[in-house]
């Protein structure tokens, strides 16, 4: 649909109550396009990290119900290497974090914020 269609306004008690818009416009309005200031992190991950003190890597892995072995395989590393990275005092390289984020299908920002 390339032509712009005016929205249909549905009145209730003499006041606008609803607007009916073309599907494509609705999809554009509701599209979630995260940027650096809008990073979605589930409550369970935040709680595990902030309250329980586990690393973000471990918090996300447990959120997805993955074992260390499974995540390590997906990220192209060994399970002992992943175990070291999951320690809260670990300082993984950005490249390593990118591999882990990709293996969990999340963004780097979701893993580092």
Beta strands, then each sheet from edge to edge (+ up, - down):
strand 1: 8-12
strand 2: 15-20
sheet 1: 1+ 2-
end
